[in-house]
């Protein structure tokens, strides 16, 4: 079991997970997002290979368009 802190809230997951799988789990697949892990921006190109670890602090921002 690992604990991730996402936008300030603790989330427990049964197994280690990569960024791409977490985005899918959060229902954000296909949305324009920016993700910061422990104070560093994670490039979209590395979402599938960036493995998350117990205690990671994530900030997820979803871009919203409007007019």
C-alpha positions as CSV (number, residue, x, y, z in Angstrom):
1,X,0.0,0.0,0.0
2,X,1.3,3.5,-0.9
3,X,0.1,6.9,0.1
4,X,0.1,9.8,-2.3
5,X,-0.7,13.4,-1.4
6,X,-2.7,14.8,-4.4
7,X,-3.6,18.5,-4.2
8,X,-3.2,18.3,-0.4
9,X,-5.4,15.2,0.2
10,X,-4.0,11.8,1.1
11,X,-4.9,8.9,-1.3
12,X,-4.0,5.3,-0.5
13,X,-3.4,2.9,-3.4
14,X,-3.0,-0.8,-3.1
15,X,0.1,-1.0,-5.4
16,X,2.8,1.3,-6.9
17,X,1.5,3.1,-9.9
18,X,2.9,5.3,-12.7
19,X,1.7,8.8,-13.5
20,X,-0.3,7.7,-16.6
21,X,-2.2,5.0,-14.6
22,X,-2.9,7.5,-11.8
23,X,-4.3,10.0,-14.3
24,X,-6.6,7.3,-15.7
25,X,-7.6,6.3,-12.2
26,X,-8.5,9.9,-11.4
27,X,-10.7,10.1,-14.6
28,X,-8.4,12.8,-16.2
29,X,-7.5,10.8,-19.3
30,X,-7.7,13.0,-22.4
31,X,-7.8,16.3,-20.4
32,X,-5.2,19.0,-20.6
33,X,-3.4,18.7,-17.3
34,X,-0.1,19.8,-15.7
35,X,1.4,17.6,-13.0
36,X,4.0,18.5,-10.4
37,X,5.7,15.8,-8.4
38,X,7.6,16.8,-5.2
39,X,8.0,20.4,-6.6
40,X,9.1,19.4,-10.1
41,X,7.0,19.5,-13.3
42,X,6.6,16.0,-14.8
43,X,6.8,16.2,-18.7
44,X,3.8,14.6,-20.4
45,X,6.2,12.5,-22.4
46,X,7.3,10.7,-19.3
47,X,3.9,10.1,-17.7
48,X,4.0,6.4,-18.7
49,X,7.5,5.8,-17.3
50,X,7.4,8.0,-14.1
51,X,6.8,5.6,-11.3
52,X,5.3,7.2,-8.1
53,X,6.5,6.3,-4.6
54,X,5.0,6.2,-1.2
55,X,4.8,9.8,0.2
56,X,5.0,11.6,-3.1
57,X,3.3,15.0,-3.1
58,X,1.5,15.8,-6.4
59,X,-0.2,18.9,-7.6
60,X,-2.6,18.3,-10.6
61,X,-4.0,21.2,-12.5
62,X,-6.6,20.8,-15.2
63,X,-6.7,23.5,-17.9
64,X,-10.2,25.0,-18.3
65,X,-11.1,26.8,-21.5
66,X,-13.7,29.5,-21.8
67,X,-14.5,32.6,-23.5
